[in-house]
C-alpha cells in the first residue's frame, strides 16, 4: 500500500496511491530506517481510511492527537489528516472580562475588584497570553506593587499589596476552573498581612460624646450613636435602620446587613439596645416627624457619602480625623464587647466571625493595661490572688520603709564615726587580713 524510499542524502519518504493515478509523497526528512518503518506502519491505516472514506481507529486517532504540529502538518499536506483547530489564546483581558461578566457581588466589591483589574492590565497589558505568565512574573508583579504609589503620593501599604495579591489569585484560580491555564502562577506568591495596624484607632466613649454634642441634628446623632455604640456598619447598616426595628420593651434592635445577606442566616441580626444607644434613639424618636420610617431621617434607605460632613463634626468637636472614620467606630465597639463578653456573643451582635474580629477589629486599649496592672486577676482564686497581692504590696511597702530606716540609721552612725576620726572606724571582718598591714605602722611589713 505504501513504500518507504531512502534517498542518497539519507532522507526518507513514503510514497502511496491516494486515488487512481494520484501518487503522493510524504517526506520524513533524515531519520533512521527503524523510525521510518514505524511511521510508515502508522500511516497505512490513514491511507486506507482516506481511500475508503471510513473512520480511523481509536489508537490511530490517539497517535494523531499526540503528534507535534510540524509532523501533523505534513499529513495535512497529503490529505491524510484534517487541519487542527487553531488553539485559543486566552489573554489576561479575556479572563478579566469574563470574570466581571459572571461575578455576583455587591457594587462596592465590584469597584474594589476593578482596582485590581486596572493594576493587572497596567503591568501586564490586556493582550498578555495567560499561559505566558510564569511564577517568576508573578513574583515580579508583587515587587512592582510594593513600589507603586497611591493617588496621595504614598507607597502602597503592606495590607494594600496583600489584598491585591489575594484578589489576583482569585482571578487566576477562576482561569484554572475555566481550563484557560493548567496552573496558577500566583499560587506561591506570599500575600502577607491584610491589616494595617497604623490605621487602627480606638475612639473613646468620652470623645464619642463630644461628637454627639457637636452633631448638627438628631439624625447625625443617631448616625454617630449607631456606628459607635451599636457597632453597625456605616453607611449600609446604619442608614437602613427603621423605627419599627426597635423593640423598646425588650431592649433589642433588628439590624439588616446588606454586606452579608448572601450568606445563609447572615441577612440580619439582633443586638441589644445599649444604654448609650437607647438614650440617643429615645430623643430622636420624640423629635421624629409623625409617620417617619427611618431612624436616620433624610439619609434613611440611601447609600449617602457621609465622610465629608462627618469630618466637619470631628473638627468642631476638637478632634483630629482618624483613618477609616466609621470602621474605627465599629472596631471600638467590637473591642469593648470582646473585653466583656464571650466570643460567641460578640460575633452574634457584631455580625462577623471571631477570626475577622481578632484580625480587623479588636484593639488593645490603655484601660486594658491599667486593668492588668491594677486589680485584674485570672481564675477561680481571683479573690485569694487579690488578697495575696494586697498583702504582698503591704509587705513591699513595709520592707521599703525598714530599708529606708536602716539606711538612715547607718548614715547617722557613719557620720558620727567620721567626726570622731578614722582611727575608730570599724573594719569589716572579711577584710581584716587583707587590710592588717595597712595599720601596722610605718616601716613595718
GINORWO-V325712 format. One record per pair of residues at least 12 apart in sequence whose C-alpha atoms are under 7 Angstrom apart, sorted by the first residue. I is the first residue (numbers start at 1). J is the second residue. Records with the same first field share a line. If there is no record, write none. Layout:
I: J  J
This chain:
1: 16
2: 14  15  16  44
3: 15  16
10: 30
11: 28  29  30  31
12: 27  28  29  30  31  36
13: 25  26  27  28
14: 26  27  40
18: 47  51
19: 51
24: 78
26: 74  78
46: 80
47: 80
50: 80
89: 129
90: 129  130  180
91: 126  127  128  129  130
92: 126  127  128  129  130
93: 126  127
95: 175
96: 117
116: 164
130: 181
131: 181
133: 185
134: 185
135: 185  186
138: 185  186  189
139: 189
145: 161
146: 161
158: 193
159: 193  194  195  196
160: 194
162: 191  192  193  194
163: 194
165: 191
166: 191
169: 186  187
172: 184
195: 360
199: 323
200: 328
201: 322  328
202: 328  332
203: 329  332
210: 317
211: 313  314  317
212: 224
214: 313  316  317
215: 313
218: 284
219: 296  297
221: 280
222: 280  281  296
223: 238  296
225: 277  280
226: 238  277
227: 326  329  330
228: 329  330  333
229: 276  277  333
230: 277
231: 329  330  333  334  350
232: 330
233: 330
234: 326
235: 303
236: 258  303
237: 255  256  257
239: 296  299  300  301  302
240: 256  300  301
241: 255  294  295
242: 293  294  295
243: 293  294  295
251: 272  273
252: 270  271  272  273
253: 270  271  272  273
254: 268  269  270  271
255: 268  269  270
256: 268  269
269: 349  351
270: 349
271: 349
331: 361  362
334: 350  361  362
335: 361  362  363
